Amino acid sequence: MIPNVLSIAGSDPSGGAGIQADLKTISANGAFAMAAVTALTAQNTQGVSGIHLVPPDFVKSQIRAVFSDIRVDAVKVGMIANADIAQAVATTLAPQKVPIVLDPVMIAKGGAALLQPDAIAVLRDALLPMATVLTPNLPEAAHLLGTDPATTRTQMETQGRALCALGPTAVLMKGGHLNDADSPDCLVTTQSVVWLEGPRTQTRNTHGTGCTLSSAIAAQLAKGRDIAAAVAAAKSYVATAIAHADDLDVGSGCGPTHHFAALYAVSKGSLP
C-alpha cells in the first residue's frame, strides 16, 4: 500500500522549496503527498520579498482535518515562522504516533529570516523532543544550541550529540556548509555516530535542498525503512536531484534541484 506523508511548511511560489518542493519530493520517493500550509511567501530564485503567516488556529485546523480522515504514515515539519505557529503545530501533533522529520528552517538561501527569534525556544522545547529525525544545517544547529557553527567533523559530532540530548531520536547534521571538498553528513543517535559521505556538485542551483532532504527522509520512513536506511536513501535521492539541477532552466538566481530527474531519465530511456 502506498504510504501517506503530511508536510507542514511554508509555500514557495517559485516551486523550488517549501511545500511545493515537499510535494514533489514525497511523490518522487513513492508516497502520497499532503500539505498543511503555515505561511505564504513571495519569493523566486533571487530571494524572499514578503511573508504572510497563516493564523495558528487555521494551521491546527488543516492538520486536524488530515488526521481525522486519512491514515498518516509520517510527517515532515518545515517552516513554522513564529512561536504561536510552532506551539500550534506541537500541540496538534503531540497525540499522533507517527514518525516526524523536523527541518528547523530558519534562514532562506538568500538570507531572509524565516523563523522569528521567539520561536527558537518553542522549537527546541516542544518540537525537538517529538522528532524522529532532526535535520539542521550547521548554522541552524548552532542557533539551536546558542553556539558557533561547527567547522570540523569533530565539532559536527559534538553538536549532533548535544542536539540529540534535547530529545530527538536522531540528528542528521548536514555538512553542506563545511569547508570540505565533499559534502559529508553526520547521523547521530544516543547509540551511534554514522558518517554519510557524498560528492559536492558544483552548481548554484541548490534552492530547497533542506526541504527536499527532510521530505525524502519522511517518505522513506513512511515506507517502513529504519532511520539509517531512510537517511541514506534520501541523501542519494538529493544527490541525484542536485547533480541534474542544471538540466532545468528556472529563474536567474539560485535555482531549484531536479526533483524528478530519475523519472525524466526513464522517460528518455536512460538512467541518471
Sequence and secondary structure as in RCSB ss.txt:
>XXXX:A:sequence
MIPNVLSIAGSDPSGGAGIQADLKTISANGAFAMAAVTALTAQNTQGVSGIHLVPPDFVKSQIRAVFSDIRVDAV
KVGMIANADIAQAVATTLAPQKVPIVLDPVMIAKGGAALLQPDAIAVLRDALLPMATVLTPNLPEAAHLLGTDPA
TTRTQMETQGRALCALGPTAVLMKGGHLNDADSPDCLVTTQSVVWLEGPRTQTRNTHGTGCTLSSAIAAQLAKGR
DIAAAVAAAKSYVATAIAHADDLDVGSGCGPTHHFAALYAVSKGSLP
>XXXX:A:secstr
   EEEEEEEE TTSSSHHHHHHHHHHHTTSEEEEEEEEEEEEETTEEEEEEE  HHHHHHHHHHHHHHS   EE
EE   BSHHHHHHHHHHHTT  S EEE    B TTS B B THHHHHIIIIIGGG SEE  BHHHHHHHHTS   
 SHHHHHHHHHHHHTTS SEEEEE TTSSSSS  EEEEESS EEEE       S  BTHHHHHHHHHHHHHHTT 
 HHHHHHHHHHHHHHHHHTGGG    SSS B  TTHHHHHHHTT   
